[in-house]
């Protein structure tokens, strides 16, 4: 009983600590306007997601002069058809270049391989790496006007958000992303311990990446976002956590796909923990991540009253986070997200256990990779 109360107090304490740190970091900004002509968006594209065309259009519709480079496999006929259909619109065709690439060599990171091929072809001062299932917020992108004035080398990373999902499994993925995003990236940045980037969406100076040959140097690394951050940190490049949102939507239609995706993310998280251990990481990410599972486990042994109390704490956390997200992202989420976040807190302990007891092998697109030392190891 005392253990349950102790864990409950710890759960509330660490949530409040992270929430307060995140709120301190999210300050209102009066942004100037960026010049879209100074930016090129690099998007490695692979077919398979039913929202591919919708998401690609989503970024084009928000911009008028920004350039895009779509990096497509020569063997990916579906992706070629999708992109060509979008470019039937003349205004889009003027700003988009489709680059067809050979299949990725063995032991090379597929995304980095594509980026490496075109990095030296960019002529704009800034470039943006954006996943093909991600849509940035053009208005909030004006925050870059602050960072354009920075004289030192830097990379700006956005804040992931998962909005507009349909279907149980996709909504559970969204619950995982949204319940962790603001309380992970912002608190770590507030205490100046942010050492990684959101690989789905980041921006930097073109000259910097060309000079350091970043993608060339990290092409054999499994976690490209972690590898980029680690390499740049060694070269004294400042990592800036911005408040620029990016809607990242993972379409998951089957429970098996959900479990495999969550396992992949948890294994990637373990690589980050091993690479950048710190006191801040331990108290702001690791401990708060394990507390819900411990609390749930203890409550199951103590009885239904304690289970109800635990679910009440999970619900209160989900309600407060929904309020925070609605304020920060300037939207209005459905009340149902509260239930999905509670389910996420319930499922996560079992997903942790599944990840620990099964071989460290992930399904990445159509290939199996063994996650050991952070390198690409195909099975």
ABEGO torsion letter per residue (X at the ends): XAAAAAAAAAAAAAAAAAAAAAAAABBBBBBBBBBAAABBBBBBBBBGBAAAAAAAAAAAAABAABBBBBBBBAABAAAAAAAAAAAABAAAAAABBBBBBBBBBBGBBAAAAAAAAAAAABABABBBBBBAABBBBAAAAAAAAAAAABABBBBBBBBBBBBGBBEAAAAAAAAAAAAAAAAAAAAAAAAGABABBBAABBBBBAAAAAAAGAAAAAAABABAAAAAAAAAAAAGBBBBBBABBBBBBBBBABAAAAAAAAAAAAAAAAAAAAABBBAAAAAAAAAAAAAAAAAAAAAAAAEAAAAAAAAAAAAAAAAAAAAAAAAAAGBBBBAAAAAAAAAAAAAAAAAAAAAAABBBBBBBEABBBBBAAGBBBBX
